[in-house]
Amino acid sequence: MTPPSQSQLSARMIQNFTGQTDLEWHWGYAYRVVPCKNDPGSCAYLDVVYSAHDRGMLYTGIFWATILGILLVWGVLRRLGASGGNVSKYEMPLEVEKRALLTEEEVVTKPRSVGRFTRAMRAVGATGRSYLLSSRGVVKPIFGQVTRLQVLILLVLVGYLTIWTFVGIVYGKWITPVKGQPEHVKNTRTSLGPWADRIGVLAYALTPLSILLASRESILSLITGVPYTSFMFLHRWTGHIILVQSILHTIGWVIVEARLYRPHPDVWNAFIAQTYARWGVVALVLLVLLWVGALQWTIRRTGYEFFRKAHYVLAMVYIGAVIGHWKNLQCFLVPGLVLWFVDRGARLVRTALLHYGYIPSQGRVGFAAAQAEMKFWRDEKHGDVVRLDFAHPQRPWKVGQHFFLCFTEGSIWQSHPFTPLSWPVEDGKGTVTHSYILRAKGGETKKLAKIVQDKLAGALSEKAVTPTTPVILQGPYGESIVDGVTPDVNVLCIAGGTGITYVLPLLIDLLRDRNMNPARRVELVWAMKRSEDVEWVEPEMEELSRLGAVHGLIIRIFVTDDGDDTAKGTVSVTGCRGESSQEDDDSIKRAPRASAQRASSTARGRPDVTTVVKDFVEGVAQGSTRVFGSGPPGMIGELRNVVADCNSGSKVWKGEDRFDVRLVCDDRLEW
């Protein structure tokens, strides 16, 4: 073995490396001189230090092996489920299907029988949702609008890390002499140092996980099918955990060097003057800045775009600082950097693939932004609304996926996520129509609304063609929301404001399907601020009404704030199991609740989400129910509670499929 250079050895390991050739390698730590030539107490302490570190590295390996094992099992089960999940529960004889294609008649399908294993799995799923989907009992000021399941996963992670923080360390105290000092000057060596090292190693090991959870080009989503946005809760809390671990690691070694080691203050001064210690201080300061910058309070005052860019820069500098602090553990940090750069590189590649091609207007091959036609609705009270429409050469995306849009006339450095409200289908020429609705509340969207307003005013005065604005796409991101929606599944869509873009393509996709079960219930509930807001999606609503007239679609529109602010408030109502639910959200709960109606209609007031879901489930004749929701976090939280209440594993096991209720929601706006 080639001995390391003197600069690679840590002086604080209380070992004399001068002239020593018998050095023992330890992964992620300093070499050890063997045999130990210190006093017996120091040698015993070094035994504890190195054995605790070696076990800590083993535990981090077990930690990552556990994560990879869970992902492997999840991915395999998902593939097995996908291979068998594409068969509809409703079968169509071949001759009937051929006749339907020729005559375009509606086909009445027959339900398949459900095996005991499938029914058992559905019963288990319903039971799990009844307890874990709800957000009741979750401390929202701390955790936000999340489910019990998300908090449970976090608690399991914290418990798992806590176990690895304390096990495998011999706890004791050793009083050792200090060379060159009087006999009464003693060092107090304890297991605090090995424990502080252990928690520091775990903080290093968590860093690539934190980056993995935040990736937009998510490997986790590719394996699990879970949208990348669903991992943001764990990303934030992994950051909190790393901060706590780093603070405890720092406190531990400050106590050791400034209090337990003698003489004072010489030991501390020598310690803090070392390069690795100074990098540790820099890393902790950067980590605190990262944490403060990610708080809601900070983001609201600085803006999301400032937070995002500052977060990227600080995170990269932080990783460099922790490598400077202890480069022997860069085996955890380099993969984190690789993941970050791969994520950014994949975004650039996807954007290039979408926009690089032949440009007919210029007669050349190159990069060209899409030219979106614009419509504008003035709304000084709630925020102006803009609609963008354009056709783009690409493959159709999946219903429920979203794109990040960059409006180059505003800034090429900013992009925002939007869900297309258009049904993704090629027009025969290889192009797909994109349509987006956005409300301008501030920042880039407000800037775009001003650009649109000015262009439309200029076009009107000059009687020119409809003005356009260049748009650069990135995506699509997310997962399909129609997977698993077989013809027996009843569908309830609830949208608030611009959230209608999430459910409209789904409804059109379902109603265009010839293999439509006539017993299926399909219903849309849309809460909007003003009655004229329906103009945003007037063509799509007309098509939906035409298709819905054939298939029995119920459309209910609720106008929550049409210029009358005299009546505001909320009331408490009873859910499927008798519990009460009362929420409050500024953007959808500004008018009194209106009672649910049984026919297509328009009403004033906000829909009682709990009653709407309860009545829908009670009216189901056969099959399970899937609720799709998109709107403000308060509405999503209320949907989670009532859907949880409406699930019953015991009733599903007995064959009452209507108590198998699932929720699919757009949670990109949740904190």
Disulfide bonds with the S-S distance in Angstrom:
Cys36-Cys43 2.05
Cys576-Cys646 2.04
